Amino acid sequence: MNLRRSGNGAGSYPLAAERVLIGDRVVLDEGAFLRVVALERKRTERSGKPFLLMLLDMGEQPRSGSARALRELVDTISISTRETDVAGWYKEGSTVGVMFIELDLSDRASLMSTMIRRISETLRSNLTLEQFNQVNISFHLYPEEWNVEQDNRRSNPRLYPDLEEREQARKSFSVAKRTMDLIGSLLALIVFSPVLAIIAAAIKLTSPGPIFFRQQRIGQHGLPFTFLKFRSMKINNDASQHREYVQRLIAGKAEKHPSNGSTEGVYKLTRDPRITRVGAFLRKTSLDELPQFINVLRGEMSLVGPRPPVPYEVEAYSIWHRRRLLEAKPGITGLWQVSGRSRIKFDEMVRLDLRYARSWSPWMDIKIILRTPAAMVLGEGA
């Protein structure tokens, strides 16, 4: 069997230079295959049809060379896979990947166990014992099931190699961003310390209960953390009304409510009887957000980024909404806050978050930070 370059550029495959043919099987190189993984995620976001990524990790490159190892593995897995499934290098020279698309997952457990058994039997029958023992098989299903009640990582990094590549390309920018976060949050806590003390005293004197409001929020990659705010509500209140409104908002069925800061109305609950008098002022001016500089110091948040959602918000997300949690660390301020805040619909907020994640830079963060005080003073959309 000959290993040769494909000259057919038809269909949805990458350019011919990025793929080879082993027998009649199209095999993509690492860059092309990872782009297919990212493309299939976006298709799933629109169609809702899941895909399964199978990885066969060979560990260190076999002595006989990567070309021969690839040929043997693809020859073997082609026995148990369809011609429409996409094969290629997930990691050049060590890990082969296969994308199974158009799957029927009505009985997911049965499908997974059947595939594992079939692939394992095929490999065992066609490889030597030494070769078989070198292969580690793993399966990764998209979309993932996010259980917001668990404390472990929600997102599976194997399904997002393009985001890892983006993070690596921006490594120097990431160092600059973290440095800005540390210096900025520390300076803010020092400069605003008199304001923090006044707000703490006002809350304590006007309403029974703690000064700070602590709540579980979902951070980057679905990791939960304890989110800090100045308490703006009475204690022991019922969150069911807010939960119901958030679910309608995400579904695009929420109505705008009147707000003093906006003649257009806002997509949030206003005139909420649970909010204290001091709390109403803190919310309008966003001063209730000041304790989040502590979250920034801890590394749970950034100065600039998407707002971290509560767990029941994430439960109502469509698949594509999750990207706002994957592509950027949550922040105190961001494009949403300086572009209208609650005056815009939820889907538009997500698009702003994704636009920020794709194009952020230290200079962009500085511009957003400089625009934030005006948004706080005007209070539009608050």
GIJOGI-V592259 format. One record per residue. N is the residue number from 0. RES is the residue in three letters. PHI is phi in whole degrees, -180 to 180 (none if undefined). NEAR is the number of other ideal C-beta (glycine too) atoms within 10 Angstrom. Layout:
{{N RES PHI NEAR} {N RES PHI NEAR}}
This chain:
{{0 MET none 11} {1 ASN -100 7} {2 LEU -96 14} {3 ARG -143 10} {4 ARG -75 10} {5 SER -86 16} {6 GLY -107 8} {7 ASN -101 10} {8 GLY -98 12} {9 ALA -76 6} {10 GLY 79 7} {11 SER -94 8} {12 TYR -73 17} {13 PRO -66 19} {14 LEU -59 9} {15 ALA -59 14} {16 ALA -66 12} {17 GLU -103 18} {18 ARG -143 21} {19 VAL -131 21} {20 LEU -114 18} {21 ILE -115 20} {22 GLY 67 13} {23 ASP -103 8} {24 ARG -102 16} {25 VAL -77 18} {26 VAL -128 23} {27 LEU -93 23} {28 ASP -77 15} {29 GLU -59 17} {30 GLY -60 13} {31 ALA -67 18} {32 PHE -65 26} {33 LEU -67 21} {34 ARG -68 17} {35 VAL -66 20} {36 VAL -59 22} {37 ALA -64 14} {38 LEU -65 15} {39 GLU -66 19} {40 ARG -60 20} {41 LYS -67 12} {42 ARG -65 13} {43 THR -65 17} {44 GLU -57 16} {45 ARG -84 10} {46 SER -91 10} {47 GLY 79 10} {48 LYS -83 14} {49 PRO -77 19} {50 PHE -136 23} {51 LEU -122 19} {52 LEU -103 23} {53 MET -104 22} {54 LEU -117 17} {55 LEU -116 22} {56 ASP -93 15} {57 MET -95 20} {58 GLY 71 11} {59 GLU -68 8} {60 GLN -60 12} {61 PRO -59 18} {62 ARG -63 7} {63 SER -74 11} {64 GLY 102 11} {65 SER -66 14} {66 ALA -62 12} {67 ARG -67 12} {68 ALA -64 20} {69 LEU -62 22} {70 ARG -60 20} {71 GLU -65 19} {72 LEU -68 24} {73 VAL -66 24} {74 ASP -56 15} {75 THR -70 22} {76 ILE -72 21} {77 SER -65 19} {78 ILE -66 13} {79 SER -110 17} {80 THR -126 21} {81 ARG -90 10} {82 GLU -64 8} {83 THR -79 9} {84 ASP -75 19} {85 VAL -97 24} {86 ALA -118 24} {87 GLY 174 28} {88 TRP -80 21} {89 TYR -82 23} {90 LYS -138 15} {91 GLU -52 14} {92 GLY 85 16} {93 SER -140 16} {94 THR -131 20} {95 VAL -97 24} {96 GLY -121 24} {97 VAL -133 24} {98 MET -100 22} {99 PHE -98 19} {100 ILE -117 16} {101 GLU 56 11} {102 LEU -96 15} {103 ASP -98 9} {104 LEU -106 14} {105 SER -62 7} {106 ASP -126 10} {107 ARG -62 14} {108 ALA -61 8} {109 SER -66 10} {110 LEU -61 17} {111 MET -64 14} {112 SER -65 11} {113 THR -65 11} {114 MET -66 18} {115 ILE -62 14} {116 ARG -64 10} {117 ARG -66 13} {118 ILE -66 21} {119 SER -63 14} {120 GLU -64 12} {121 THR -65 16} {122 LEU -63 19} {123 ARG -64 14} {124 SER -80 10} {125 ASN -112 16} {126 LEU -115 17} {127 THR -70 10} {128 LEU -60 8} {129 GLU -64 8} {130 GLN -65 18} {131 PHE -62 14} {132 ASN -68 10} {133 GLN -85 16} {134 VAL -95 21} {135 ASN -108 11} {136 ILE -101 14} {137 SER -139 13} {138 PHE -121 16} {139 HIS -135 16} {140 LEU -96 18} {141 TYR -126 19} {142 PRO -78 17} {143 GLU -77 15} {144 GLU -93 7} {145 TRP -95 17} {146 ASN -98 12} {147 VAL -72 18} {148 GLU -84 8} {149 GLN -94 10} {150 ASP -97 10} {151 ASN -84 8} {152 ARG -63 11} {153 ARG -84 20} {154 SER -82 17} {155 ASN -98 15} {156 PRO -60 12} {157 ARG -64 17} {158 LEU -88 20} {159 TYR -130 21} {160 PRO -64 19} {161 ASP -68 14} {162 LEU -71 19} {163 GLU -64 12} {164 GLU -64 14} {165 ARG -64 13} {166 GLU -64 13} {167 GLN -66 9} {168 ALA -67 10} {169 ARG -103 14} {170 LYS -57 9} {171 SER -67 9} {172 PHE -64 16} {173 SER -65 15} {174 VAL -64 11} {175 ALA -63 15} {176 LYS -65 20} {177 ARG -65 14} {178 THR -63 11} {179 MET -61 18} {180 ASP -62 23} {181 LEU -64 14} {182 ILE -67 11} {183 GLY -64 20} {184 SER -69 21} {185 LEU -65 13} {186 LEU -63 11} {187 ALA -63 18} {188 LEU -65 16} {189 ILE -72 9} {190 VAL -65 10} {191 PHE -90 15} {192 SER -56 10} {193 PRO -64 8} {194 VAL -66 11} {195 LEU -60 18} {196 ALA -67 10} {197 ILE -65 12} {198 ILE -63 21} {199 ALA -61 15} {200 ALA -66 11} {201 ALA -63 18} {202 ILE -65 22} {203 LYS -68 14} {204 LEU -81 8} {205 THR -109 11} {206 SER -154 18} {207 PRO -68 7} {208 GLY 127 14} {209 PRO -71 12} {210 ILE -76 15} {211 PHE -98 16} {212 PHE -105 18} {213 ARG -110 12} {214 GLN -146 14} {215 GLN -75 13} {216 ARG -123 23} {217 ILE -105 23} {218 GLY -99 20} {219 GLN -62 20} {220 HIS 64 16} {221 GLY 82 20} {222 LEU -79 15} {223 PRO -78 20} {224 PHE -152 18} {225 THR -88 13} {226 PHE -93 22} {227 LEU -111 21} {228 LYS -146 20} {229 PHE -71 23} {230 ARG -67 23} {231 SER -118 21} {232 MET -123 20} {233 LYS -68 14} {234 ILE -79 12} {235 ASN 57 7} {236 ASN -94 13} {237 ASP -93 8} {238 ALA -92 13} {239 SER -64 9} {240 GLN -64 13} {241 HIS -66 18} {242 ARG -62 16} {243 GLU -64 13} {244 TYR -68 17} {245 VAL -62 22} {246 GLN -64 15} {247 ARG -68 15} {248 LEU -63 21} {249 ILE -66 21} {250 ALA -78 11} {251 GLY 78 9} {252 LYS -113 9} {253 ALA -79 18} {254 GLU -101 9} {255 LYS -73 15} {256 HIS -115 16} {257 PRO -64 11} {258 SER -145 21} {259 ASN -65 13} {260 GLY -88 17} {261 SER -150 20} {262 THR -74 9} {263 GLU -86 12} {264 GLY 89 15} {265 VAL -134 21} {266 TYR -89 23} {267 LYS -166 20} {268 LEU -75 17} {269 THR -119 18} {270 ARG 53 10} {271 ASP -76 16} {272 PRO -65 8} {273 ARG -76 16} {274 ILE -82 18} {275 THR -79 19} {276 ARG -63 11} {277 VAL -65 20} {278 GLY -61 23} {279 ALA -62 15} {280 PHE -67 15} {281 LEU -62 22} {282 ARG -69 23} {283 LYS -63 16} {284 THR -96 15} {285 SER 65 19} {286 LEU -71 20} {287 ASP -66 23} {288 GLU -84 19} {289 LEU -55 19} {290 PRO -62 21} {291 GLN -69 24} {292 PHE -61 23} {293 ILE -68 15} {294 ASN -60 24} {295 VAL -67 26} {296 LEU -59 16} {297 ARG -73 12} {298 GLY 89 13} {299 GLU -80 21} {300 MET -136 28} {301 SER -121 25} {302 LEU -63 25} {303 VAL -125 30} {304 GLY 164 29} {305 PRO -65 27} {306 ARG -72 20} {307 PRO -75 26} {308 PRO -85 22} {309 VAL -82 17} {310 PRO -56 16} {311 TYR -71 15} {312 GLU -70 21} {313 VAL -62 20} {314 GLU -60 16} {315 ALA -92 16} {316 TYR -65 19} {317 SER -75 15} {318 ILE -59 17} {319 TRP -71 17} {320 HIS -63 20} {321 ARG -63 20} {322 ARG -60 20} {323 ARG -66 25} {324 LEU -89 24} {325 LEU -98 17} {326 GLU -94 21} {327 ALA -158 21} {328 LYS -73 23} {329 PRO -64 26} {330 GLY -135 26} {331 ILE -75 25} {332 THR -129 23} {333 GLY -176 26} {334 LEU -60 24} {335 TRP -62 23} {336 GLN -66 24} {337 VAL -99 21} {338 SER -122 17} {339 GLY 122 19} {340 ARG 50 22} {341 SER -77 24} {342 ARG -78 20} {343 ILE -107 17} {344 LYS -71 15} {345 PHE -62 21} {346 ASP -60 14} {347 GLU -69 14} {348 MET -61 24} {349 VAL -63 20} {350 ARG -63 16} {351 LEU -64 20} {352 ASP -62 24} {353 LEU -70 19} {354 ARG -63 12} {355 TYR -63 22} {356 ALA -61 20} {357 ARG -74 10} {358 SER -121 9} {359 TRP -66 22} {360 SER -156 12} {361 PRO -55 16} {362 TRP -66 10} {363 MET -64 14} {364 ASP -60 24} {365 ILE -62 14} {366 LYS -64 13} {367 ILE -67 22} {368 ILE -62 17} {369 LEU -68 10} {370 ARG -84 14} {371 THR -67 18} {372 PRO -56 12} {373 ALA -64 10} {374 ALA -65 19} {375 MET -69 17} {376 VAL -68 10} {377 LEU -71 13} {378 GLY 68 16} {379 GLU -71 19} {380 GLY 84 22} {381 ALA -78 21}}
